[in-house]
Amino acid sequence: MTVAEIGEVVAERTIELSRHSLVRYAGASGDFNPIHYRDDVAASVGLPGVLAHGMLTMGLAVQPVIDWIGDPGRVLDYQVRFTRPVVVDPEAGATVTVVAKVGAIDDASARIDLTVTVDGQTVLGKAQARVSLA
């Protein structure tokens, strides 16, 4: 990792999610809520379709930052607001795009601002990671 300047993009990634991705995440996390794998249940509670787990989306979004800094232990803080659900189509899936940009730098850390979108719409608002520069 090299120290970047404010406004510099330090990481970008496109992640393809499928229904299979959701099943694997459910097994790893223990979150078997049927809105994450059954269209009929999602529809019955008024959702537009099967949704990706929020924590899956959040975890995928920070991974490019971790890859950039080289050590997950250097993430000092990470926060997001869930602004829009990630609907995972049974055939097309969903494409999550992450752009990580330096928002602020101080003596020991940097704030990395994440833009996380699906189909051009923001799905995580105020997504920020503070990382150690030491």
C-alpha positions in Angstrom: 0.0 0.0 0.0 1.2 3.5 -0.8 -0.2 6.5 0.9 -2.6 8.1 -1.5 -3.8 11.7 -1.8 -7.3 12.9 -0.9 -9.7 12.2 -3.8 -7.5 9.4 -5.2 -9.3 6.1 -6.0 -7.3 3.4 -4.2 -9.5 0.3 -5.1 -12.2 -0.7 -7.5 -14.0 -3.9 -7.8 -17.0 -5.5 -9.5 -18.6 -8.4 -7.7 -21.1 -10.8 -9.3 -23.6 -12.2 -6.9 -25.8 -15.2 -7.7 -28.4 -17.1 -5.8 -25.6 -19.7 -5.2 -23.6 -16.9 -3.5 -26.5 -16.3 -1.1 -26.8 -20.0 -0.2 -23.1 -20.2 0.5 -23.2 -17.1 2.6 -26.3 -18.4 4.5 -24.4 -21.5 5.4 -21.4 -19.6 6.6 -23.3 -17.0 8.6 -26.2 -19.2 9.8 -28.7 -16.6 8.4 -31.3 -18.8 6.8 -34.0 -16.2 6.5 -36.0 -17.3 3.5 -36.1 -13.8 2.0 -32.5 -14.6 0.9 -33.4 -17.6 -1.2 -37.2 -18.0 -1.8 -39.0 -15.7 -4.2 -42.5 -16.6 -2.8 -41.5 -15.6 0.8 -39.8 -12.4 -0.4 -42.9 -11.5 -2.4 -45.2 -12.3 0.6 -43.5 -9.7 2.7 -43.6 -7.0 -0.1 -40.0 -7.3 -1.3 -39.2 -6.9 -5.0 -37.3 -10.2 -5.0 -34.8 -12.3 -3.1 -32.3 -10.0 -1.3 -28.6 -10.4 -0.7 -27.8 -10.4 3.0 -26.9 -7.0 4.2 -23.8 -8.2 6.0 -22.7 -10.0 2.8 -23.0 -6.7 0.9 -21.1 -4.9 3.6 -18.3 -7.4 3.7 -17.9 -7.5 0.0 -17.7 -3.7 -0.1 -14.8 -3.4 2.3 -12.7 -6.3 0.8 -11.1 -4.1 -1.9 -9.9 -1.7 0.9 -8.5 -4.7 2.8 -6.7 -5.9 -0.3 -5.3 -2.3 -0.8 -4.0 -2.0 2.8 -2.8 -5.6 2.9 -4.0 -6.5 6.4 -7.5 -6.6 7.8 -6.2 -5.7 11.2 -5.5 -2.2 9.8 -9.2 -1.4 9.5 -9.8 0.7 12.6 -13.5 1.4 11.9 -16.1 0.6 9.2 -19.6 1.9 9.0 -22.4 1.9 6.4 -26.0 2.8 6.1 -28.1 0.3 4.2 -30.0 2.6 1.6 -31.4 0.1 -0.9 -31.6 -3.7 -0.9 -29.6 -5.8 -3.4 -32.1 -7.8 -5.3 -30.5 -11.0 -6.7 -32.3 -12.2 -9.9 -32.6 -16.0 -10.2 -30.9 -15.9 -13.6 -29.0 -12.7 -14.0 -27.9 -12.4 -10.4 -26.7 -8.9 -9.3 -23.6 -6.9 -10.0 -22.2 -4.9 -7.1 -19.7 -2.2 -8.0 -17.3 -0.8 -5.3 -15.1 2.3 -5.7 -12.9 3.2 -2.8 -11.6 6.8 -2.6 -9.5 8.6 0.0 -11.7 11.0 1.8 -9.4 12.3 4.5 -5.9 11.7 5.8 -4.4 12.5 9.2 -1.1 11.6 10.8 -1.9 8.0 11.5 -5.0 7.0 9.5 -7.0 7.6 6.4 -10.8 7.7 5.8 -11.7 5.7 2.8 -15.1 6.6 1.3 -16.8 3.7 -0.5 -19.3 4.1 -3.3 -21.3 0.9 -3.6 -23.8 0.6 -6.4 -26.0 -2.0 -8.2 -27.4 -1.0 -11.6 -26.1 2.6 -11.0 -28.1 3.0 -7.7 -26.3 3.4 -4.4 -27.0 0.5 -2.0 -24.7 1.5 0.9 -24.7 5.1 2.0 -22.1 6.9 4.1 -19.9 3.8 3.6 -16.6 4.7 5.2 -13.6 2.7 6.5 -10.9 4.3 8.6 -7.6 2.5 8.1 -4.2 2.7 9.9 -1.4 4.1 7.8 1.3 2.8 10.2 
